[in-house]
């Protein structure tokens, strides 16, 4: 649960507020953040939905992509992203290569 506290604080949620969203106790959130307990898969899915991210980011799973680019399993701890930036990246990753290139060209044209 490497990134749970970071995601929670970036989204201006207290442990109690997050617990209320998950229908669990504040103590459970504290235990998750401090590595004393692990949430079940349904709670992980709920966390991913709340923070608009993947389970990999919440638990801190990282893996360098072959190209060296930021991939879906790449550690982004050194990069501070807003919720909307994470959502954009998540949506971008769902596109096929041709659509990704078209989107990049469109964005470059806007700038």
Secondary structure per residue as TSV (DSSP state, phi and psi in degrees):
chain	resnum	aa	ss	phi	psi
A	1	X	-	360.0	39.9
A	2	X	T	-53.1	-38.8
A	3	X	T	-106.5	3.5
A	4	X	H	-60.7	-49.2
A	5	X	H	-62.1	-41.4
A	6	X	H	-60.4	-48.0
A	7	X	H	-63.7	-41.3
A	8	X	H	-62.7	-46.6
A	9	X	H	-71.6	-35.9
A	10	X	H	-61.9	-28.3
A	11	X	T	-97.5	12.8
A	12	X	T	55.5	44.6
A	13	X	-	-112.9	137.6
A	14	X	-	-80.4	166.9
A	15	X	H	-59.9	-39.4
A	16	X	H	-66.2	-41.1
A	17	X	H	-62.9	-43.0
A	18	X	H	-65.5	-41.8
A	19	X	H	-59.0	-41.6
A	20	X	H	-63.3	-39.5
A	21	X	H	-65.0	-31.6
A	22	X	H	-94.3	-5.6
A	23	X	T	59.4	43.3
A	24	X	S	-131.1	-179.7
A	25	X	-	-87.7	158.4
A	26	X	H	-62.6	-34.2
A	27	X	H	-63.0	-35.4
A	28	X	H	-64.5	-43.4
A	29	X	H	-60.6	-44.9
A	30	X	H	-58.4	-43.9
A	31	X	H	-64.3	-40.7
A	32	X	H	-61.2	-45.8
A	33	X	H	-66.8	-27.1
A	34	X	T	-104.0	11.7
A	35	X	T	70.0	20.8
A	36	X	S	-95.1	-11.2
A	37	X	-	-153.9	158.1
A	38	X	-	-118.4	134.5
A	39	X	-	-72.7	155.8
A	40	X	-	-76.4	172.3
A	41	X	H	-62.9	-36.5
A	42	X	H	-65.3	-37.4
A	43	X	H	-68.4	-40.5
A	44	X	H	-60.4	-42.4
A	45	X	H	-62.9	-41.8
A	46	X	H	-63.9	-40.9
A	47	X	H	-61.9	-43.4
A	48	X	H	-60.8	-40.2
A	49	X	H	-67.9	-44.0
A	50	X	H	-60.1	-43.0
A	51	X	H	-96.0	4.7
A	52	X	T	52.3	50.6
A	53	X	S	-147.0	-177.9
A	54	X	-	-95.8	161.4
A	55	X	H	-60.3	-36.8
A	56	X	H	-55.0	-42.8
A	57	X	H	-68.5	-38.1
A	58	X	H	-64.0	-44.8
A	59	X	H	-85.4	-9.4
A	60	X	T	84.4	21.5
A	61	X	-	-72.2	128.3
A	62	X	-	-132.4	150.4
A	63	X	-	-158.2	126.0
A	64	X	-	-69.3	130.4
A	65	X	-	-74.4	153.5
A	66	X	T	-58.0	-32.8
A	67	X	T	-81.3	-10.4
A	68	X	S	83.9	-3.2
A	69	X	S	-81.6	166.6
A	70	X	-	-69.2	117.4
A	71	X	-	-111.6	-178.0
A	72	X	T	-64.5	-16.8
A	73	X	T	-117.3	22.7
A	74	X	-	-93.3	140.1
A	75	X	-	-68.5	124.0
A	76	X	-	-115.6	23.2
A	77	X	T	-59.4	-32.2
A	78	X	T	-80.0	-6.7
A	79	X	S	-113.6	124.8
A	80	X	-	-93.9	114.9
A	81	X	-	-116.4	141.3
A	82	X	-	-76.2	170.7
A	83	X	H	-60.8	-43.4
A	84	X	H	-67.3	-35.1
A	85	X	H	-65.9	-41.4
A	86	X	H	-63.5	-37.8
A	87	X	H	-65.9	-42.4
A	88	X	H	-59.8	-44.2
A	89	X	H	-63.6	-42.8
A	90	X	H	-60.7	-44.2
A	91	X	H	-67.4	-41.6
A	92	X	H	-58.5	-41.1
A	93	X	H	-65.6	-19.2
A	94	X	T	-84.3	-10.2
A	95	X	S	-81.8	153.7
A	96	X	-	-77.4	166.0
A	97	X	H	-58.4	-42.7
A	98	X	H	-61.8	-43.1
A	99	X	H	-69.6	-36.8
A	100	X	H	-59.7	-45.7
A	101	X	H	-63.6	-41.1
A	102	X	H	-63.3	-41.7
A	103	X	H	-64.2	-44.7
A	104	X	H	-60.0	-44.0
A	105	X	H	-62.4	-40.8
A	106	X	H	-60.9	-47.4
A	107	X	H	-63.7	-40.1
A	108	X	H	-61.1	-37.3
A	109	X	H	-65.5	-32.9
A	110	X	H	-68.9	-31.6
A	111	X	-	-84.4	360.0
